[in-house]
Structures are given as structure tokens and as C-alpha cells.
Amino acid sequence: MIFFLVADEQGHTGVREAVVTTEALRAGVIEIDAGAGKVKHWFKDRYDPKFDARTIRSIADDESYDVRFPDHPLSRIRGFLRQIEASLTILSTRPLATDSWPRDDALADVATSTTIH
């Protein structure tokens, strides 16, 4: 089973990140290192908190901000995933003899999939 969810960002972009940055600077959670030209502690690896290189997840991506920014694409995607999880029933976890991965047609229906708003 594959779920392919896309949520676009419309209107003013970067609001969530700007608010989180301001609050984190004031609280001392992040700091600006002008010499290195980077913001320290902005990026967090969710599996290795000691990892201090650029990752694809910033502190603004934390789920705790979803309530304050419900229209943000990440908040909406997590909401859709909760809806799917709440309504999904797995009938069997045993693969069929004909199942194999990856399938050539795995993403064939993406173009005709239903958009959730």
C-alpha cells in the first residue's frame, strides 16, 4: 500500500518558520553564529539529537506547532495521515504470492488519484 500526499503552501509562506525562529531565539533554543553564517540548533535529526549537520527537518517541523499553524502543509499532511490511520483496516499482513516490490505500476494511479482538501 502506498500513500502519496501532497499539500501545497499558498498565500504568505514561511510564517510558521518565522514565528518559531523568533520564539526560539528569545528562549535561547537557537542562536545565530554570524562567524559561521548559520543558525545553531535549528536543524534537528529526530533519530540522533547529537547529529549537528544540516538535515531535512528543522525545529519548526515539530508536530507540537501543528495546532498553532493548522493550514501549514506539514500540519495538513499529518492531519490526513491521522484520518487515514483512524479509518484504515488491515485485513492481512501476509503478502500474496504474486506480490513483489518494487512494482512497475506502483505509482500508476497517482495522476488520477483523488485530492483531499
N, CA and C atoms as an extended XYZ file, in Angstrom:
351
Properties=species:S:1:pos:R:3:atomname:S:1:resname:S:1:resid:I:1 pbc="F F F"
N         0.836       -1.154        0.000 N   MET     1
C         0.000        0.000        0.000 CA  MET     1
C         0.892        1.233        0.000 C   MET     1
N         0.568        2.169       -0.864 N   ILE     2
C         1.337        3.397       -0.959 CA  ILE     2
C         0.388        4.573       -0.822 C   ILE     2
N         0.750        5.508        0.033 N   PHE     3
C         0.019        6.762        0.156 CA  PHE     3
C         0.932        7.855       -0.349 C   PHE     3
N         0.444        8.651       -1.258 N   PHE     4
C         1.212        9.750       -1.829 CA  PHE     4
C         0.428       11.026       -1.557 C   PHE     4
N         0.863       11.797       -0.573 N   LEU     5
C         0.141       13.003       -0.171 CA  LEU     5
C         0.964       14.237       -0.512 C   LEU     5
N         0.297       15.241       -1.058 N   VAL     6
C         0.949       16.496       -1.389 CA  VAL     6
C         0.066       17.623       -0.868 C   VAL     6
N         0.672       18.559       -0.165 N   ALA     7
C        -0.062       19.732        0.320 CA  ALA     7
C         0.729       20.964       -0.093 C   ALA     7
N         0.124       21.789       -0.913 N   ASP     8
C         0.825       22.986       -1.344 CA  ASP     8
C         0.648       24.110       -0.336 C   ASP     8
N         1.590       25.029       -0.370 N   GLU     9
C         1.534       26.178        0.527 CA  GLU     9
C         1.093       27.386       -0.284 C   GLU     9
N         0.066       28.058        0.188 N   GLN    10
C        -0.482       29.197       -0.540 CA  GLN    10
C        -0.419       30.449        0.329 C   GLN    10
N        -0.527       31.585       -0.315 N   GLY    11
C        -0.511       32.837        0.434 CA  GLY    11
C         0.895       33.160        0.930 C   GLY    11
N         0.961       33.716        2.125 N   HIS    12
C         2.256       34.056        2.725 CA  HIS    12
C         2.946       32.782        3.183 C   HIS    12
N         4.117       32.520        2.647 N   THR    13
C         4.859       31.318        3.025 CA  THR    13
C         5.918       31.671        4.069 C   THR    13
N         6.316       30.672        4.849 N   GLY    14
C         7.369       30.868        5.833 CA  GLY    14
C         6.927       31.459        7.153 C   GLY    14
N         5.621       31.624        7.359 N   VAL    15
C         5.130       32.228        8.600 CA  VAL    15
C         5.465       31.348        9.795 C   VAL    15
N         5.193       30.061        9.687 N   ARG    16
C         5.478       29.127       10.788 CA  ARG    16
C         6.955       29.201       11.159 C   ARG    16
N         7.818       29.142       10.168 N   GLU    17
C         9.257       29.159       10.406 CA  GLU    17
C         9.705       30.476       11.036 C   GLU    17
N         9.127       31.585       10.584 N   ALA    18
C         9.494       32.899       11.135 CA  ALA    18
C         9.080       33.025       12.596 C   ALA    18
N         7.867       32.570       12.911 N   VAL    19
C         7.387       32.641       14.299 CA  VAL    19
C         8.235       31.748       15.202 C   VAL    19
N         8.491       30.523       14.746 N   VAL    20
C         9.293       29.595       15.554 CA  VAL    20
C        10.710       30.136       15.733 C   VAL    20
N        11.285       30.709       14.693 N   THR    21
C        12.625       31.292       14.798 CA  THR    21
C        12.665       32.388       15.843 C   THR    21
N        11.711       33.305       15.780 N   THR    22
C        11.663       34.421       16.746 CA  THR    22
C        11.528       33.901       18.170 C   THR    22
N        10.606       32.985       18.383 N   GLU    23
C        10.401       32.434       19.731 CA  GLU    23
C        11.617       31.657       20.213 C   GLU    23
N        12.236       30.869       19.325 N   ALA    24
C        13.401       30.070       19.713 CA  ALA    24
C        14.610       30.951       20.021 C   ALA    24
N        14.780       32.036       19.277 N   LEU    25
C        15.870       32.980       19.576 CA  LEU    25
C        15.673       33.616       20.949 C   LEU    25
N        14.444       34.072       21.214 N   ARG    26
C        14.148       34.701       22.505 CA  ARG    26
C        14.329       33.738       23.670 C   ARG    26
N        14.005       32.469       23.453 N   ALA    27
C        14.096       31.469       24.513 CA  ALA    27
C        15.497       30.871       24.636 C   ALA    27
N        16.388       31.230       23.716 N   GLY    28
C        17.752       30.702       23.758 CA  GLY    28
C        17.871       29.277       23.232 C   GLY    28
N        16.862       28.805       22.531 N   VAL    29
C        16.884       27.446       21.967 CA  VAL    29
C        17.811       27.375       20.765 C   VAL    29
N        17.832       28.452       19.977 N   ILE    30
C        18.739       28.548       18.835 CA  ILE    30
C        19.566       29.815       19.000 C   ILE    30
N        20.668       29.885       18.279 N   GLU    31
C        21.484       31.089       18.297 CA  GLU    31
C        22.089       31.300       16.920 C   GLU    31
N        22.323       32.534       16.604 N   ILE    32
C        22.911       32.866       15.311 CA  ILE    32
C        24.414       32.957       15.469 C   ILE    32
N        25.117       32.169       14.674 N   ASP    33
C        26.575       32.198       14.654 CA  ASP    33
C        26.978       32.986       13.412 C   ASP    33
N        27.157       34.297       13.591 N   ALA    34
C        27.462       35.175       12.464 CA  ALA    34
C        28.776       34.795       11.788 C   ALA    34
N        29.751       34.350       12.579 N   GLY    35
C        31.050       33.972       12.012 CA  GLY    35
C        30.942       32.788       11.074 C   GLY    35
N        30.127       31.825       11.442 N   ALA    36
C        29.961       30.634       10.607 CA  ALA    36
C        28.842       30.820        9.586 C   ALA    36
N        28.046       31.867        9.773 N   GLY    37
C        26.950       32.117        8.851 CA  GLY    37
C        25.837       31.095        8.935 C   GLY    37
N        25.540       30.641       10.171 N   LYS    38
C        24.469       29.657       10.324 CA  LYS    38
C        23.725       29.856       11.636 C   LYS    38
N        22.599       29.241       11.714 N   VAL    39
C        21.790       29.264       12.931 CA  VAL    39
C        22.037       27.934       13.647 C   VAL    39
N        22.595       28.019       14.841 N   LYS    40
C        22.901       26.805       15.598 CA  LYS    40
C        21.635       26.224       16.216 C   LYS    40
N        21.503       24.919       16.140 N   HIS    41
C        20.423       24.136       16.759 CA  HIS    41
C        19.075       24.271       16.042 C   HIS    41
N        19.053       24.845       14.841 N   TRP    42
C        17.809       24.975       14.081 CA  TRP    42
C        17.407       23.633       13.481 C   TRP    42
N        18.383       22.922       12.919 N   PHE    43
C        18.108       21.613       12.344 CA  PHE    43
C        18.319       20.536       13.391 C   PHE    43
N        17.363       19.621       13.473 N   LYS    44
C        17.431       18.535       14.455 CA  LYS    44
C        17.147       17.213       13.757 C   LYS    44
N        18.047       16.277       13.938 N   ASP    45
C        17.805       14.929       13.437 CA  ASP    45
C        16.962       14.198       14.473 C   ASP    45
N        15.780       13.766       14.107 N   ARG    46
C        14.870       13.177       15.086 CA  ARG    46
C        15.350       11.825       15.629 C   ARG    46
N        16.312       11.218       14.950 N   TYR    47
C        16.813        9.923       15.405 CA  TYR    47
C        18.146       10.028       16.127 C   TYR    47
N        18.862       11.119       15.917 N   ASP    48
C        20.156       11.302       16.572 CA  ASP    48
C        20.309       12.770       16.967 C   ASP    48
N        19.868       13.124       18.187 N   PRO    49
C        19.914       14.531       18.623 CA  PRO    49
C        21.317       15.131       18.640 C   PRO    49
N        22.353       14.304       18.674 N   LYS    50
C        23.731       14.808       18.699 CA  LYS    50
C        24.246       15.160       17.305 C   LYS    50
N        23.539       14.709       16.267 N   PHE    51
C        23.934       14.989       14.894 CA  PHE    51
C        23.791       16.485       14.655 C   PHE    51
N        24.888       17.151       14.254 N   ASP    52
C        24.881       18.607       14.150 CA  ASP    52
C        25.192       19.090       12.734 C   ASP    52
N        24.723       18.374       11.754 N   ALA    53
C        24.880       18.824       10.374 CA  ALA    53
C        23.487       19.117        9.823 C   ALA    53
N        23.444       19.688        8.678 N   ARG    54
C        22.150       20.035        8.082 CA  ARG    54
C        21.332       18.766        7.813 C   ARG    54
N        20.101       18.797        8.253 N   THR    55
C        19.167       17.706        7.978 CA  THR    55
C        17.965       18.294        7.263 C   THR    55
N        17.021       17.469        6.915 N   ILE    56
C        15.840       17.980        6.227 CA  ILE    56
C        14.720       18.325        7.197 C   ILE    56
N        15.016       18.336        8.485 N   ARG    57
C        13.988       18.620        9.492 CA  ARG    57
C        14.471       19.726       10.421 C   ARG    57
N        13.713       20.811       10.462 N   SER    58
C        14.050       21.904       11.369 CA  SER    58
C        13.159       21.819       12.607 C   SER    58
N        13.467       22.625       13.605 N   ILE    59
C        12.645       22.602       14.817 CA  ILE    59
C        11.225       23.075       14.528 C   ILE    59
N        11.038       23.873       13.462 N   ALA    60
C         9.700       24.345       13.093 CA  ALA    60
C         8.822       23.217       12.557 C   ALA    60
N         9.436       22.096       12.194 N   ASP    61
C         8.686       20.949       11.684 CA  ASP    61
C         8.079       20.100       12.794 C   ASP    61
N         8.380       20.433       14.046 N   ASP    62
C         7.877       19.631       15.157 CA  ASP    62
C         6.343       19.645       15.177 C   ASP    62
N         5.781       18.497       15.458 N   GLU    63
C         4.327       18.329       15.459 CA  GLU    63
C         3.625       19.233       16.477 C   GLU    63
N         4.327       19.641       17.501 N   SER    64
C         3.716       20.494       18.521 CA  SER    64
C         3.237       21.837       17.958 C   SER    64
N         3.760       22.250       16.806 N   TYR    65
C         3.347       23.512       16.194 CA  TYR    65
C         2.122       23.366       15.292 C   TYR    65
N         1.677       22.146       15.033 N   ASP    66
C         0.548       21.919       14.129 CA  ASP    66
C        -0.734       22.604       14.606 C   ASP    66
N        -0.954       22.639       15.907 N   VAL    67
C        -2.166       23.265       16.445 CA  VAL    67
C        -2.169       24.766       16.157 C   VAL    67
N        -1.023       25.386       16.258 N   ARG    68
C        -0.935       26.832       16.029 CA  ARG    68
C        -0.943       27.200       14.551 C   ARG    68
N        -0.544       26.255       13.709 N   PHE    69
C        -0.460       26.509       12.270 CA  PHE    69
C        -1.187       25.395       11.508 C   PHE    69
N        -2.516       25.293       11.683 N   PRO    70
C        -3.261       24.178       11.088 CA  PRO    70
C        -3.309       24.201        9.555 C   PRO    70
N        -3.067       25.353        8.934 N   ASP    71
C        -3.107       25.439        7.476 CA  ASP    71
C        -1.744       25.209        6.821 C   ASP    71
N        -0.716       25.036        7.633 N   HIS    72
C         0.621       24.763        7.092 CA  HIS    72
C         0.594       23.392        6.413 C   HIS    72
N         1.271       23.232        5.267 N   PRO    73
C         1.237       21.956        4.555 CA  PRO    73
C         1.614       20.742        5.417 C   PRO    73
N         2.607       20.877        6.255 N   LEU    74
C         3.014       19.761        7.102 CA  LEU    74
C         1.928       19.400        8.112 C   LEU    74
N         1.275       20.400        8.683 N   SER    75
C         0.170       20.160        9.612 CA  SER    75
C        -0.969       19.444        8.899 C   SER    75
N        -1.268       19.878        7.678 N   ARG    76
C        -2.354       19.265        6.909 CA  ARG    76
C        -2.030       17.820        6.548 C   ARG    76
N        -0.790       17.560        6.135 N   ILE    77
C        -0.391       16.183        5.795 CA  ILE    77
C        -0.527       15.285        7.017 C   ILE    77
N        -0.056       15.743        8.170 N   ARG    78
C        -0.182       14.919        9.381 CA  ARG    78
C        -1.647       14.687        9.735 C   ARG    78
N        -2.496       15.686        9.506 N   GLY    79
C        -3.928       15.519        9.732 CA  GLY    79
C        -4.512       14.462        8.813 C   GLY    79
N        -4.124       14.493        7.536 N   PHE    80
C        -4.596       13.483        6.593 CA  PHE    80
C        -4.132       12.088        7.020 C   PHE    80
N        -2.878       11.983        7.454 N   LEU    81
C        -2.352       10.684        7.898 CA  LEU    81
C        -3.115       10.162        9.112 C   LEU    81
N        -3.507       11.053       10.024 N   ARG    82
C        -4.313       10.629       11.175 CA  ARG    82
C        -5.683       10.127       10.721 C   ARG    82
N        -6.278       10.812        9.727 N   GLN    83
C        -7.565       10.362        9.191 CA  GLN    83
C        -7.443        8.988        8.552 C   GLN    83
N        -6.380        8.797        7.786 N   ILE    84
C        -6.157        7.505        7.138 CA  ILE    84
C        -5.959        6.425        8.189 C   ILE    84
N        -5.115        6.704        9.175 N   GLU    85
C        -4.847        5.728       10.229 CA  GLU    85
C        -6.120        5.351       10.985 C   GLU    85
N        -6.970        6.332       11.264 N   ALA    86
C        -8.201        6.084       12.020 CA  ALA    86
C        -9.222        5.273       11.225 C   ALA    86
N        -9.157        5.349        9.906 N   SER    87
C       -10.171        4.673        9.104 CA  SER    87
C        -9.661        3.440        8.375 C   SER    87
N        -8.397        3.151        8.491 N   LEU    88
C        -7.789        2.042        7.753 CA  LEU    88
C        -7.933        0.731        8.508 C   LEU    88
N        -8.295       -0.296        7.794 N   THR    89
C        -8.356       -1.641        8.364 CA  THR    89
C        -7.450       -2.546        7.546 C   THR    89
N        -6.506       -3.168        8.208 N   ILE    90
C        -5.611       -4.113        7.550 CA  ILE    90
C        -6.231       -5.495        7.687 C   ILE    90
N        -6.571       -6.115        6.570 N   LEU    91
C        -7.207       -7.427        6.603 CA  LEU    91
C        -6.190       -8.548        6.702 C   LEU    91
N        -5.001       -8.334        6.170 N   SER    92
C        -3.973       -9.360        6.222 CA  SER    92
C        -2.611       -8.702        6.117 C   SER    92
N        -1.668       -9.216        6.854 N   THR    93
C        -0.297       -8.705        6.740 CA  THR    93
C         0.567       -9.679        5.951 C   THR    93
N        -0.034      -10.767        5.509 N   ARG    94
C         0.699      -11.780        4.743 CA  ARG    94
C         0.659      -11.408        3.262 C   ARG    94
N         1.822      -11.262        2.619 N   PRO    95
C         1.825      -10.901        1.202 CA  PRO    95
C         1.274      -12.040        0.348 C   PRO    95
N         0.663      -11.667       -0.737 N   LEU    96
C         0.191      -12.658       -1.690 CA  LEU    96
C         1.372      -13.204       -2.461 C   LEU    96
N         1.238      -14.381       -3.000 N   ALA    97
C         2.322      -14.998       -3.763 CA  ALA    97
C         2.688      -14.155       -4.981 C   ALA    97
N         1.740      -13.388       -5.490 N   THR    98
C         2.006      -12.574       -6.680 CA  THR    98
C         2.580      -11.208       -6.342 C   THR    98
N         2.634      -10.859       -5.053 N   ASP    99
C         3.175       -9.552       -4.666 CA  ASP    99
C         4.692       -9.533       -4.788 C   ASP    99
N         5.196       -8.444       -5.312 N   SER   100
C         6.644       -8.234       -5.349 CA  SER   100
C         6.887       -6.738       -5.264 C   SER   100
N         8.061       -6.369       -4.857 N   TRP   101
C         8.396       -4.958       -4.721 CA  TRP   101
C         9.755       -4.712       -5.319 C   TRP   101
N         9.990       -3.671       -6.024 N   PRO   102
C         9.003       -2.652       -6.371 CA  PRO   102
C         8.186       -3.087       -7.585 C   PRO   102
N         6.975       -2.639       -7.621 N   ARG   103
C         6.123       -2.933       -8.769 CA  ARG   103
C         6.245       -1.790       -9.762 C   ARG   103
N         6.257       -2.115      -11.031 N   ASP   104
C         6.347       -1.087      -12.066 CA  ASP   104
C         5.131       -0.175      -12.069 C   ASP   104
N         3.983       -0.713      -11.671 N   ASP   105
C         2.751        0.078      -11.707 CA  ASP   105
C         2.411        0.704      -10.354 C   ASP   105
N         3.351        0.719       -9.410 N   ALA   106
C         3.066        1.184       -8.050 CA  ALA   106
C         2.544        2.610       -8.001 C   ALA   106
N         3.032        3.468       -8.864 N   LEU   107
C         2.598        4.862       -8.855 CA  LEU   107
C         1.749        5.221      -10.070 C   LEU   107
N         1.240        4.211      -10.765 N   ALA   108
C         0.485        4.450      -11.991 CA  ALA   108
C        -0.770        5.276      -11.767 C   ALA   108
N        -1.405        5.133      -10.610 N   ASP   109
C        -2.662        5.831      -10.363 CA  ASP   109
C        -2.477        7.204       -9.720 C   ASP   109
N        -1.252        7.657       -9.509 N   VAL   110
C        -1.023        8.933       -8.851 CA  VAL   110
C        -1.694       10.076       -9.619 C   VAL   110
N        -1.575       10.064      -10.916 N   ALA   111
C        -2.136       11.146      -11.721 CA  ALA   111
C        -3.656       11.192      -11.656 C   ALA   111
N        -4.289       10.069      -11.359 N   THR   112
C        -5.752       10.034      -11.309 CA  THR   112
C        -6.280        9.918       -9.897 C   THR   112
N        -5.421       10.129       -8.915 N   SER   113
C        -5.849        9.986       -7.523 CA  SER   113
C        -6.755       11.134       -7.092 C   SER   113
N        -7.490       10.908       -6.045 N   THR   114
C        -8.412       11.909       -5.508 CA  THR   114
C        -7.652       12.898       -4.640 C   THR   114
N        -7.968       14.165       -4.778 N   THR   115
C        -7.359       15.204       -3.951 CA  THR   115
C        -8.186       15.387       -2.704 C   THR   115
N        -7.526       15.379       -1.550 N   ILE   116
C        -8.198       15.600       -0.257 CA  ILE   116
C        -7.949       17.039        0.137 C   ILE   116
N        -8.986       17.753        0.498 N   HIS   117
C        -8.847       19.156        0.918 CA  HIS   117
C        -9.037       19.273        2.395 C   HIS   117
